[in-house]
Amino acid sequence: MKATSLLQLGYKHARNDILEEIYLNTGIDKVKPVVIYGIVNERCNYKCRYCEYWRLPKYQDELSIQEWKDALTSLHDYIGSFHIEFSGGEPFIKKDFIELLEFCHHKGLKWGVTTNGSGLTKSIVERVVAAQPFNINISMDAHIAEIHDYVRGIPGSLERITKQLKMLIEERNKKNQTFPITIKPVVHASNLHILHEIPKWAQALGATAVNFQPIDRWTDETYSELWVNEDRFSELQTVVENLLEQKKAGMPILNSETTLKLWPAHFREEKAPSTVGACRVGLRNYFIRTNGDVEVCWYYSPIGNVKRQTAREIWESEDARLRRKETTSCDRLCLFTCLSQKTILDKAKMAFTLLKN
């Protein structure tokens, strides 16, 4: 990861941070989308116990690759260069997804992807690295196969992903690239007791950093077996304190100190504390859904659709203005890595951690 690329993105985030403050204090609306996500499909080849995608009886229609290209071009015309984070489902099982990544590279757009790693074959890895990713996130829940494979629903998956991750690192180094590879474990009752071991394991694998994601209520299993209940809160607090100490000692943990400290509140399903401040996702987030709907937060209705509107029309619509009012008044405690509150200082610390490692 180049410092110049981070500085360019940092400038846009800092500028929008000022505009967000103006909006919150005066109501003057000059904000632009600066956090861009592309959810390319709902289909997945894994059977994670905390996810419903693989169990859906019917999937949303998917944008074609050309429709994705048109949507990103429209957004580029509106806000200039940006960083988009792709995910799914499992994005690498979408036909011609690599072509979309190559388009981003040739268009001068910074791109990242969150993947379960299963699709990173040798030929795919070579094309991915050639398209010069800004970052790659690998979703892995544990360094112990008994835990990882059970929760992910695929026997032998940890062993296969580990081999493919090493192949990705080798190709990255061979091509003299420096993009970060981040391990993204989901935090739940099955891996709580070994979470403190994951940062050191990730480093040993050659990954750049770790970014933990607490589960939310969704599937039956998140109610029956995966939620961290009150009887384990003492253990949860010990884990949080351990990770905070590791972070303080320099371990590459991307979660902010504030977010880590809020894990007990998350599992108690409390409201966001007043110290967190107004939610800002409606002032910065631009989620392009599988079917082209654009959302600022998945708890609220879409603000438009890329198949029918330009990015400018979507962001400056009355629906978008209403979502900004609704989300800034929301008191839900969100610790999803894409929704959790990040101050400009938090973002700077994350960038420093990635550059340092």
Steps between C-alpha positions, in 0.01 A plus 500: 500500500646832394496797735400727210183296441408520866566873505269553202220308671582666832453843344152407376402357838636805685314735266176307544553492877486880500186495283344244736560734795343786306197282423459389862530854632318701234305259277688625192532192278819492294624151589602247235534122515851398605448142626400284203392135514400266219306186591526305177295192591316318777604154390772328701680166491540491880239412762589730788278442800454873560396579141175451309625565146568137416156405633294755308224339288538773239778744423473861390567573135864587446640796312695394195869584485422772246240648734761504776742677269236758410413558867863550599562730205201712604631517856847593374348781292331630816768473770825428316728211591394283793559171680231232471482190718336201326334215685217247472388225557829380365604743226743269323223260399332777297566449130759746366556667838873518422413704192337758728815521713710548187262774388552680832876480458491640146251769607734614778257393775639350819334173585494247779312177555379295794498129418492162672813420299365183343518635146863610511638247255840557339359656182257719695775615738721601208223712346400648837853613576546631145192719555686663791257477792491770765426234761378142535306376803483127572214384722640233736357427844770299673839340463355172630330291230249348741361848572541667160368213289201439728386863501567542128322175417771369266734219616864564413439866420762641739777291349405595144462871574832509684678354195328745267578793729869410493483479119346849493777638723767337284353649181470842663865491606610363163337800328651745753161617618417611852121483529385391847341162560272513802354203686137565599377264774135508605474516880263244652465251783685223316827691457487740797749297703769511227453854362808627685715253302384617157717816456823305554376220271409750229848653520659156471296436184638821349175698521520875557235548766190365675156663504248332732126501422251413779201299374153645490167324546395348169483121486357247744855409602579858602224463758553140606878452509715782362392803700723592795260491795519652845662195657811562287527876541787471746690299238399750231633789707830316551529445123434870432763607752750253351443631147530859622834414659616331180394801295682732739811282466493540122311194377323580170139513623296741288200532732508827693532499878148642523351222287675225696374644829145496365490122442326431836238766421449341157433155645269653761316657203517846653442829321798705386641710787472877466880522489498335157328805352267522201514215252667619179443211260230696318752778442769281346390145407397386150404130496428365153290190553487191279193627312628856462325652801713756682482518879684700764413238763324166461259584783346771281330512161706555182567851374496402132608243244803514270309344209257793487693799640841661488709516816427873529125443470517230767709691756315830458151347497233573758524138618873549567437823692237323711735208570764748622253642750386154610845349544649794690215458750544122534620362836568142386840367610664369181838327516502372142833604353315684224252676731696560820585859579851602401635843576763654276754407769381136495549491123848650532594235757374223271703639212811522717455139614475379139801702387711390792429134434 
